[in-house]
């Protein structure tokens, strides 16, 4: 009987610690939101100025990308 109670206590502690653990999802989501906000701000400024929205450029050649 004592071993069953001990097993239940260990299981309860394990489950609660897994439920409270943070996998880094909040930080990733915060970085994604910051990048989105920065991008939207740049887009709005470009629209007000009448210029084209800045776009990230790649130095990779099309042949190099086909390898991957």
PyMOL Python script that loads the backbone (N, CA, C, O; Angstrom):
from pymol import cmd

cmd.read_pdbstr("""\
ATOM      1  N   UNK A   1       0.819  -1.190   0.000  1.00  0.00           N
ATOM      2  CA  UNK A   1       0.000   0.000   0.000  1.00  0.00           C
ATOM      3  C   UNK A   1       0.867   1.259   0.000  1.00  0.00           C
ATOM      4  O   UNK A   1       0.571   2.235  -0.691  1.00  0.00           O
ATOM      5  N   UNK A   2       1.945   1.218   0.790  1.00  0.00           N
ATOM      6  CA  UNK A   2       2.829   2.385   0.841  1.00  0.00           C
ATOM      7  C   UNK A   2       3.507   2.611  -0.504  1.00  0.00           C
ATOM      8  O   UNK A   2       3.725   3.752  -0.913  1.00  0.00           O
ATOM      9  N   UNK A   3       3.835   1.525  -1.186  1.00  0.00           N
ATOM     10  CA  UNK A   3       4.499   1.684  -2.483  1.00  0.00           C
ATOM     11  C   UNK A   3       3.555   2.294  -3.513  1.00  0.00           C
ATOM     12  O   UNK A   3       3.995   3.053  -4.376  1.00  0.00           O
ATOM     13  N   UNK A   4       2.275   1.976  -3.436  1.00  0.00           N
ATOM     14  CA  UNK A   4       1.299   2.557  -4.356  1.00  0.00           C
ATOM     15  C   UNK A   4       1.140   4.046  -4.078  1.00  0.00           C
ATOM     16  O   UNK A   4       1.069   4.847  -5.010  1.00  0.00           O
ATOM     17  N   UNK A   5       1.083   4.421  -2.808  1.00  0.00           N
ATOM     18  CA  UNK A   5       0.980   5.841  -2.456  1.00  0.00           C
ATOM     19  C   UNK A   5       2.218   6.592  -2.925  1.00  0.00           C
ATOM     20  O   UNK A   5       2.120   7.703  -3.445  1.00  0.00           O
ATOM     21  N   UNK A   6       3.378   5.982  -2.739  1.00  0.00           N
ATOM     22  CA  UNK A   6       4.623   6.609  -3.183  1.00  0.00           C
ATOM     23  C   UNK A   6       4.614   6.787  -4.702  1.00  0.00           C
ATOM     24  O   UNK A   6       5.029   7.826  -5.215  1.00  0.00           O
ATOM     25  N   UNK A   7       4.148   5.787  -5.399  1.00  0.00           N
ATOM     26  CA  UNK A   7       4.062   5.857  -6.856  1.00  0.00           C
ATOM     27  C   UNK A   7       3.106   6.973  -7.282  1.00  0.00           C
ATOM     28  O   UNK A   7       3.403   7.708  -8.224  1.00  0.00           O
ATOM     29  N   UNK A   8       1.974   7.110  -6.609  1.00  0.00           N
ATOM     30  CA  UNK A   8       1.034   8.175  -6.928  1.00  0.00           C
ATOM     31  C   UNK A   8       1.632   9.551  -6.660  1.00  0.00           C
ATOM     32  O   UNK A   8       1.417  10.475  -7.446  1.00  0.00           O
ATOM     33  N   UNK A   9       2.363   9.704  -5.590  1.00  0.00           N
ATOM     34  CA  UNK A   9       2.993  10.992  -5.272  1.00  0.00           C
ATOM     35  C   UNK A   9       4.031  11.340  -6.332  1.00  0.00           C
ATOM     36  O   UNK A   9       4.089  12.478  -6.799  1.00  0.00           O
ATOM     37  N   UNK A  10       4.840  10.374  -6.707  1.00  0.00           N
ATOM     38  CA  UNK A  10       5.866  10.616  -7.735  1.00  0.00           C
ATOM     39  C   UNK A  10       5.203  10.962  -9.067  1.00  0.00           C
ATOM     40  O   UNK A  10       5.641  11.878  -9.763  1.00  0.00           O
ATOM     41  N   UNK A  11       4.159  10.238  -9.416  1.00  0.00           N
ATOM     42  CA  UNK A  11       3.450  10.517 -10.670  1.00  0.00           C
ATOM     43  C   UNK A  11       2.833  11.910 -10.650  1.00  0.00           C
ATOM     44  O   UNK A  11       2.893  12.630 -11.647  1.00  0.00           O
ATOM     45  N   UNK A  12       2.240  12.292  -9.523  1.00  0.00           N
ATOM     46  CA  UNK A  12       1.627  13.619  -9.425  1.00  0.00           C
ATOM     47  C   UNK A  12       2.667  14.721  -9.545  1.00  0.00           C
ATOM     48  O   UNK A  12       2.433  15.729 -10.211  1.00  0.00           O
ATOM     49  N   UNK A  13       3.806  14.536  -8.909  1.00  0.00           N
ATOM     50  CA  UNK A  13       4.868  15.544  -8.994  1.00  0.00           C
ATOM     51  C   UNK A  13       5.431  15.630 -10.407  1.00  0.00           C
ATOM     52  O   UNK A  13       5.733  16.720 -10.891  1.00  0.00           O
ATOM     53  N   UNK A  14       5.571  14.501 -11.061  1.00  0.00           N
ATOM     54  CA  UNK A  14       6.093  14.486 -12.431  1.00  0.00           C
ATOM     55  C   UNK A  14       5.135  15.186 -13.381  1.00  0.00           C
ATOM     56  O   UNK A  14       5.554  16.008 -14.197  1.00  0.00           O
ATOM     57  N   UNK A  15       3.870  14.868 -13.278  1.00  0.00           N
ATOM     58  CA  UNK A  15       2.872  15.481 -14.161  1.00  0.00           C
ATOM     59  C   UNK A  15       2.787  16.982 -13.927  1.00  0.00           C
ATOM     60  O   UNK A  15       2.700  17.751 -14.884  1.00  0.00           O
ATOM     61  N   UNK A  16       2.810  17.406 -12.683  1.00  0.00           N
ATOM     62  CA  UNK A  16       2.717  18.840 -12.408  1.00  0.00           C
ATOM     63  C   UNK A  16       3.955  19.586 -12.892  1.00  0.00           C
ATOM     64  O   UNK A  16       3.852  20.718 -13.364  1.00  0.00           O
ATOM     65  N   UNK A  17       5.119  18.963 -12.778  1.00  0.00           N
ATOM     66  CA  UNK A  17       6.327  19.643 -13.257  1.00  0.00           C
ATOM     67  C   UNK A  17       6.341  19.738 -14.776  1.00  0.00           C
ATOM     68  O   UNK A  17       6.837  20.719 -15.330  1.00  0.00           O
ATOM     69  N   UNK A  18       5.804  18.735 -15.452  1.00  0.00           N
ATOM     70  CA  UNK A  18       5.723  18.796 -16.911  1.00  0.00           C
ATOM     71  C   UNK A  18       4.704  19.842 -17.363  1.00  0.00           C
ATOM     72  O   UNK A  18       4.901  20.510 -18.378  1.00  0.00           O
ATOM     73  N   UNK A  19       3.632  19.978 -16.616  1.00  0.00           N
ATOM     74  CA  UNK A  19       2.608  20.956 -16.972  1.00  0.00           C
ATOM     75  C   UNK A  19       3.109  22.378 -16.769  1.00  0.00           C
ATOM     76  O   UNK A  19       2.693  23.281 -17.494  1.00  0.00           O
ATOM     77  N   UNK A  20       3.981  22.595 -15.812  1.00  0.00           N
ATOM     78  CA  UNK A  20       4.474  23.935 -15.515  1.00  0.00           C
ATOM     79  C   UNK A  20       5.711  24.312 -16.333  1.00  0.00           C
ATOM     80  O   UNK A  20       6.104  25.478 -16.354  1.00  0.00           O
ATOM     81  N   UNK A  21       6.321  23.348 -16.997  1.00  0.00           N
ATOM     82  CA  UNK A  21       7.547  23.619 -17.740  1.00  0.00           C
ATOM     83  C   UNK A  21       7.240  24.450 -18.979  1.00  0.00           C
ATOM     84  O   UNK A  21       6.222  24.255 -19.642  1.00  0.00           O
ATOM     85  N   UNK A  22       8.139  25.377 -19.273  1.00  0.00           N
ATOM     86  CA  UNK A  22       7.996  26.213 -20.460  1.00  0.00           C
ATOM     87  C   UNK A  22       8.958  25.711 -21.514  1.00  0.00           C
ATOM     88  O   UNK A  22      10.147  25.534 -21.247  1.00  0.00           O
ATOM     89  N   UNK A  23       8.454  25.484 -22.693  1.00  0.00           N
ATOM     90  CA  UNK A  23       9.279  24.951 -23.764  1.00  0.00           C
ATOM     91  C   UNK A  23       9.924  26.016 -24.621  1.00  0.00           C
ATOM     92  O   UNK A  23      10.559  25.684 -25.623  1.00  0.00           O
ATOM     93  N   UNK A  24       9.790  27.257 -24.278  1.00  0.00           N
ATOM     94  CA  UNK A  24      10.378  28.322 -25.076  1.00  0.00           C
ATOM     95  C   UNK A  24       9.409  28.882 -26.110  1.00  0.00           C
ATOM     96  O   UNK A  24       9.764  29.780 -26.873  1.00  0.00           O
ATOM     97  N   UNK A  25       8.218  28.370 -26.137  1.00  0.00           N
ATOM     98  CA  UNK A  25       7.227  28.832 -27.103  1.00  0.00           C
ATOM     99  C   UNK A  25       6.853  30.287 -26.912  1.00  0.00           C
ATOM    100  O   UNK A  25       6.612  30.999 -27.887  1.00  0.00           O
ATOM    101  N   UNK A  26       6.802  30.738 -25.669  1.00  0.00           N
ATOM    102  CA  UNK A  26       6.447  32.134 -25.404  1.00  0.00           C
ATOM    103  C   UNK A  26       7.508  33.084 -25.947  1.00  0.00           C
ATOM    104  O   UNK A  26       7.184  34.124 -26.521  1.00  0.00           O
ATOM    105  N   UNK A  27       8.776  32.722 -25.763  1.00  0.00           N
ATOM    106  CA  UNK A  27       9.849  33.582 -26.272  1.00  0.00           C
ATOM    107  C   UNK A  27       9.861  33.598 -27.791  1.00  0.00           C
ATOM    108  O   UNK A  27      10.076  34.645 -28.402  1.00  0.00           O
ATOM    109  N   UNK A  28       9.631  32.439 -28.404  1.00  0.00           N
ATOM    110  CA  UNK A  28       9.593  32.374 -29.856  1.00  0.00           C
ATOM    111  C   UNK A  28       8.445  33.199 -30.402  1.00  0.00           C
ATOM    112  O   UNK A  28       8.607  33.922 -31.385  1.00  0.00           O
ATOM    113  N   UNK A  29       7.288  33.095 -29.772  1.00  0.00           N
ATOM    114  CA  UNK A  29       6.131  33.873 -30.203  1.00  0.00           C
ATOM    115  C   UNK A  29       6.385  35.361 -30.045  1.00  0.00           C
ATOM    116  O   UNK A  29       5.981  36.146 -30.903  1.00  0.00           O
ATOM    117  N   UNK A  30       7.048  35.768 -28.963  1.00  0.00           N
ATOM    118  CA  UNK A  30       7.351  37.188 -28.743  1.00  0.00           C
ATOM    119  C   UNK A  30       8.304  37.709 -29.821  1.00  0.00           C
ATOM    120  O   UNK A  30       8.127  38.819 -30.322  1.00  0.00           O
ATOM    121  N   UNK A  31       9.309  36.911 -30.178  1.00  0.00           N
ATOM    122  CA  UNK A  31      10.227  37.334 -31.253  1.00  0.00           C
ATOM    123  C   UNK A  31       9.504  37.436 -32.582  1.00  0.00           C
ATOM    124  O   UNK A  31       9.756  38.355 -33.361  1.00  0.00           O
ATOM    125  N   UNK A  32       8.602  36.494 -32.847  1.00  0.00           N
ATOM    126  CA  UNK A  32       7.845  36.511 -34.094  1.00  0.00           C
ATOM    127  C   UNK A  32       6.959  37.751 -34.161  1.00  0.00           C
ATOM    128  O   UNK A  32       6.873  38.397 -35.206  1.00  0.00           O
ATOM    129  N   UNK A  33       6.307  38.082 -33.062  1.00  0.00           N
ATOM    130  CA  UNK A  33       5.456  39.270 -33.021  1.00  0.00           C
ATOM    131  C   UNK A  33       6.280  40.546 -33.190  1.00  0.00           C
ATOM    132  O   UNK A  33       5.838  41.478 -33.863  1.00  0.00           O
ATOM    133  N   UNK A  34       7.473  40.602 -32.589  1.00  0.00           N
ATOM    134  CA  UNK A  34       8.333  41.778 -32.738  1.00  0.00           C
ATOM    135  C   UNK A  34       8.777  41.938 -34.189  1.00  0.00           C
ATOM    136  O   UNK A  34       8.811  43.052 -34.710  1.00  0.00           O
ATOM    137  N   UNK A  35       9.115  40.839 -34.835  1.00  0.00           N
ATOM    138  CA  UNK A  35       9.525  40.896 -36.238  1.00  0.00           C
ATOM    139  C   UNK A  35       8.356  41.328 -37.123  1.00  0.00           C
ATOM    140  O   UNK A  35       8.540  42.098 -38.066  1.00  0.00           O
ATOM    141  N   UNK A  36       7.155  40.832 -36.820  1.00  0.00           N
ATOM    142  CA  UNK A  36       5.981  41.212 -37.595  1.00  0.00           C
ATOM    143  C   UNK A  36       5.676  42.694 -37.430  1.00  0.00           C
ATOM    144  O   UNK A  36       5.341  43.376 -38.399  1.00  0.00           O
ATOM    145  N   UNK A  37       5.791  43.192 -36.201  1.00  0.00           N
ATOM    146  CA  UNK A  37       5.515  44.602 -35.951  1.00  0.00           C
ATOM    147  C   UNK A  37       6.532  45.485 -36.667  1.00  0.00           C
ATOM    148  O   UNK A  37       6.173  46.508 -37.250  1.00  0.00           O
ATOM    149  N   UNK A  38       7.784  45.089 -36.621  1.00  0.00           N
ATOM    150  CA  UNK A  38       8.828  45.849 -37.312  1.00  0.00           C
ATOM    151  C   UNK A  38       8.577  45.867 -38.817  1.00  0.00           C
ATOM    152  O   UNK A  38       8.734  46.900 -39.469  1.00  0.00           O
ATOM    153  N   UNK A  39       8.192  44.733 -39.353  1.00  0.00           N
ATOM    154  CA  UNK A  39       7.909  44.641 -40.783  1.00  0.00           C
ATOM    155  C   UNK A  39       6.711  45.500 -41.170  1.00  0.00           C
ATOM    156  O   UNK A  39       6.735  46.184 -42.194  1.00  0.00           O
ATOM    157  N   UNK A  40       5.676  45.463 -40.360  1.00  0.00           N
ATOM    158  CA  UNK A  40       4.491  46.269 -40.661  1.00  0.00           C
ATOM    159  C   UNK A  40       4.792  47.758 -40.549  1.00  0.00           C
ATOM    160  O   UNK A  40       4.278  48.547 -41.343  1.00  0.00           O
ATOM    161  N   UNK A  41       5.610  48.160 -39.584  1.00  0.00           N
ATOM    162  CA  UNK A  41       5.997  49.568 -39.453  1.00  0.00           C
ATOM    163  C   UNK A  41       6.771  50.025 -40.683  1.00  0.00           C
ATOM    164  O   UNK A  41       6.525  51.112 -41.205  1.00  0.00           O
ATOM    165  N   UNK A  42       7.706  49.197 -41.148  1.00  0.00           N
ATOM    166  CA  UNK A  42       8.480  49.543 -42.343  1.00  0.00           C
ATOM    167  C   UNK A  42       7.572  49.625 -43.562  1.00  0.00           C
ATOM    168  O   UNK A  42       7.753  50.495 -44.413  1.00  0.00           O
ATOM    169  N   UNK A  43       6.617  48.744 -43.650  1.00  0.00           N
ATOM    170  CA  UNK A  43       5.681  48.748 -44.781  1.00  0.00           C
ATOM    171  C   UNK A  43       4.827  50.012 -44.767  1.00  0.00           C
ATOM    172  O   UNK A  43       4.603  50.613 -45.818  1.00  0.00           O
ATOM    173  N   UNK A  44       4.350  50.421 -43.602  1.00  0.00           N
ATOM    174  CA  UNK A  44       3.519  51.614 -43.510  1.00  0.00           C
ATOM    175  C   UNK A  44       4.316  52.876 -43.837  1.00  0.00           C
ATOM    176  O   UNK A  44       3.803  53.782 -44.493  1.00  0.00           O
ATOM    177  N   UNK A  45       5.558  52.936 -43.385  1.00  0.00           N
ATOM    178  CA  UNK A  45       6.413  54.088 -43.704  1.00  0.00           C
ATOM    179  C   UNK A  45       6.659  54.151 -45.203  1.00  0.00           C
ATOM    180  O   UNK A  45       6.625  55.229 -45.797  1.00  0.00           O
ATOM    181  N   UNK A  46       6.906  53.004 -45.813  1.00  0.00           N
ATOM    182  CA  UNK A  46       7.148  52.970 -47.253  1.00  0.00           C
ATOM    183  C   UNK A  46       5.900  53.389 -48.023  1.00  0.00           C
ATOM    184  O   UNK A  46       6.007  54.063 -49.047  1.00  0.00           O
ATOM    185  N   UNK A  47       4.733  53.003 -47.550  1.00  0.00           N
ATOM    186  CA  UNK A  47       3.500  53.411 -48.220  1.00  0.00           C
ATOM    187  C   UNK A  47       3.279  54.910 -48.112  1.00  0.00           C
ATOM    188  O   UNK A  47       2.836  55.540 -49.072  1.00  0.00           O
ATOM    189  N   UNK A  48       3.584  55.492 -46.954  1.00  0.00           N
ATOM    190  CA  UNK A  48       3.411  56.933 -46.766  1.00  0.00           C
ATOM    191  C   UNK A  48       4.372  57.719 -47.646  1.00  0.00           C
ATOM    192  O   UNK A  48       4.030  58.788 -48.150  1.00  0.00           O
ATOM    193  N   UNK A  49       5.579  57.182 -47.830  1.00  0.00           N
ATOM    194  CA  UNK A  49       6.583  57.871 -48.632  1.00  0.00           C
ATOM    195  C   UNK A  49       6.381  57.600 -50.117  1.00  0.00           C
ATOM    196  O   UNK A  49       6.991  58.269 -50.951  1.00  0.00           O
ATOM    197  N   UNK A  50       5.552  56.648 -50.457  1.00  0.00           N
ATOM    198  CA  UNK A  50       5.304  56.338 -51.860  1.00  0.00           C
ATOM    199  C   UNK A  50       6.404  55.495 -52.474  1.00  0.00           C
ATOM    200  O   UNK A  50       6.488  55.398 -53.698  1.00  0.00           O
ATOM    201  N   UNK A  51       7.233  54.896 -51.674  1.00  0.00           N
ATOM    202  CA  UNK A  51       8.292  54.035 -52.198  1.00  0.00           C
ATOM    203  C   UNK A  51       7.870  52.576 -52.101  1.00  0.00           C
ATOM    204  O   UNK A  51       6.864  52.228 -51.482  1.00  0.00           O
ATOM    205  N   UNK A  52       8.674  51.747 -52.733  1.00  0.00           N
ATOM    206  CA  UNK A  52       8.384  50.316 -52.679  1.00  0.00           C
ATOM    207  C   UNK A  52       8.805  49.756 -51.318  1.00  0.00           C
ATOM    208  O   UNK A  52       9.809  50.179 -50.745  1.00  0.00           O
ATOM    209  N   UNK A  53       8.039  48.817 -50.820  1.00  0.00           N
ATOM    210  CA  UNK A  53       8.339  48.199 -49.536  1.00  0.00           C
ATOM    211  C   UNK A  53       9.658  47.446 -49.619  1.00  0.00           C
ATOM    212  O   UNK A  53       9.882  46.705 -50.577  1.00  0.00           O
ATOM    213  N   UNK A  54      10.550  47.621 -48.620  1.00  0.00           N
ATOM    214  CA  UNK A  54      11.815  46.908 -48.656  1.00  0.00           C
ATOM    215  C   UNK A  54      11.606  45.394 -48.594  1.00  0.00           C
ATOM    216  O   UNK A  54      10.770  44.890 -47.843  1.00  0.00           O
ATOM    217  N   UNK A  55      12.386  44.695 -49.400  1.00  0.00           N
ATOM    218  CA  UNK A  55      12.298  43.240 -49.448  1.00  0.00           C
ATOM    219  C   UNK A  55      13.687  42.677 -49.199  1.00  0.00           C
ATOM    220  O   UNK A  55      14.676  43.196 -49.715  1.00  0.00           O
ATOM    221  N   UNK A  56      13.758  41.619 -48.410  1.00  0.00           N
ATOM    222  CA  UNK A  56      15.046  40.985 -48.144  1.00  0.00           C
ATOM    223  C   UNK A  56      15.574  40.353 -49.424  1.00  0.00           C
ATOM    224  O   UNK A  56      14.828  39.716 -50.168  1.00  0.00           O
ATOM    225  N   UNK A  57      16.851  40.532 -49.670  1.00  0.00           N
ATOM    226  CA  UNK A  57      17.466  39.975 -50.870  1.00  0.00           C
ATOM    227  C   UNK A  57      18.383  38.835 -50.480  1.00  0.00           C
ATOM    228  O   UNK A  57      18.967  38.822 -49.396  1.00  0.00           O
ATOM    229  N   UNK A  58      18.496  37.887 -51.382  1.00  0.00           N
ATOM    230  CA  UNK A  58      19.357  36.736 -51.152  1.00  0.00           C
ATOM    231  C   UNK A  58      20.527  36.792 -52.121  1.00  0.00           C
ATOM    232  O   UNK A  58      20.361  37.115 -53.298  1.00  0.00           O
ATOM    233  N   UNK A  59      21.707  36.475 -51.614  1.00  0.00           N
ATOM    234  CA  UNK A  59      22.890  36.440 -52.469  1.00  0.00           C
ATOM    235  C   UNK A  59      23.093  35.066 -53.103  1.00  0.00           C
ATOM    236  O   UNK A  59      24.004  34.884 -53.911  1.00  0.00           O
ATOM    237  N   UNK A  60      22.261  34.114 -52.746  1.00  0.00           N
ATOM    238  CA  UNK A  60      22.396  32.753 -53.270  1.00  0.00           C
ATOM    239  C   UNK A  60      21.910  32.711 -54.713  1.00  0.00           C
ATOM    240  O   UNK A  60      20.954  33.394 -55.083  1.00  0.00           O
ATOM    241  N   UNK A  61      22.572  31.914 -55.502  1.00  0.00           N
ATOM    242  CA  UNK A  61      22.176  31.741 -56.892  1.00  0.00           C
ATOM    243  C   UNK A  61      21.117  30.655 -56.974  1.00  0.00           C
ATOM    244  O   UNK A  61      21.015  29.809 -56.086  1.00  0.00           O
ATOM    245  N   UNK A  62      20.338  30.682 -58.032  1.00  0.00           N
ATOM    246  CA  UNK A  62      19.267  29.696 -58.201  1.00  0.00           C
ATOM    247  C   UNK A  62      19.832  28.287 -58.288  1.00  0.00           C
ATOM    248  O   UNK A  62      19.204  27.340 -57.814  1.00  0.00           O
ATOM    249  N   UNK A  63      21.012  28.133 -58.889  1.00  0.00           N
ATOM    250  CA  UNK A  63      21.626  26.797 -58.999  1.00  0.00           C
ATOM    251  C   UNK A  63      22.019  26.272 -57.632  1.00  0.00           C
ATOM    252  O   UNK A  63      21.900  25.075 -57.367  1.00  0.00           O
ATOM    253  N   UNK A  64      22.489  27.162 -56.756  1.00  0.00           N
ATOM    254  CA  UNK A  64      22.872  26.747 -55.394  1.00  0.00           C
ATOM    255  C   UNK A  64      21.639  26.306 -54.605  1.00  0.00           C
ATOM    256  O   UNK A  64      21.711  25.359 -53.822  1.00  0.00           O
ATOM    257  N   UNK A  65      20.534  26.973 -54.802  1.00  0.00           N
ATOM    258  CA  UNK A  65      19.315  26.627 -54.077  1.00  0.00           C
ATOM    259  C   UNK A  65      18.737  25.306 -54.540  1.00  0.00           C
ATOM    260  O   UNK A  65      18.084  24.609 -53.764  1.00  0.00           O
ATOM    261  N   UNK A  66      18.969  24.951 -55.801  1.00  0.00           N
ATOM    262  CA  UNK A  66      18.431  23.694 -56.325  1.00  0.00           C
ATOM    263  C   UNK A  66      19.098  22.494 -55.658  1.00  0.00           C
ATOM    264  O   UNK A  66      18.506  21.416 -55.610  1.00  0.00           O
ATOM    265  N   UNK A  67      20.306  22.656 -55.148  1.00  0.00           N
ATOM    266  CA  UNK A  67      21.017  21.552 -54.499  1.00  0.00           C
ATOM    267  C   UNK A  67      20.331  21.160 -53.209  1.00  0.00           C
ATOM    268  O   UNK A  67      20.387  19.995 -52.815  1.00  0.00           O
ATOM    269  N   UNK A  68      19.688  22.097 -52.544  1.00  0.00           N
ATOM    270  CA  UNK A  68      19.089  21.832 -51.243  1.00  0.00           C
ATOM    271  C   UNK A  68      17.678  21.460 -51.436  1.00  0.00           C
ATOM    272  O   UNK A  68      16.972  21.191 -50.465  1.00  0.00           O
TER     273      UNK A  68
END
""", "prot")
cmd.dss("prot")
cmd.show_as("cartoon", "prot")
cmd.util.cbc("prot")
cmd.orient("prot")
